[in-house]
Amino acid sequence: MRYEKQILEAFDRLGFKPRDNQVEHIDRIVIAFLDEEFTNVILSAPTGTGKSIIGAVVAEVVHS
């Protein structure tokens, strides 16, 4: 994973611990924003996936 270190640091700063595949999903989203220069990314995931936390961590990584 390309941004794993930054993602785990963002989780620590926000006071959360990653669950299941959150780090992998976040890494793919961050790559889309930073490397592929997408301006919008849509995350479609089931209830309980942690979409809000994923969004907060993505924002923290992208804007830090």
C-alpha positions, 0 to 999 in steps of 0.5 A: 500500500502506497499511503499506509504510513500516512493513513495509520498516522491519521487514524492515530491523530483522530483517535481511532483504530482501523477495522477490517479492510478500511486501510486498503479502501482508504489507500485506494481513495487517497491514490485516486485523489493524490496520484490520479488527480480525481476531484470526486470519489464515491464510496459505496459500502454497506452499513457498518463499514465505517464510511464516516471514519473513512471519509475523515481519515481520507480528508486528514491524509489528503490535506496534511 
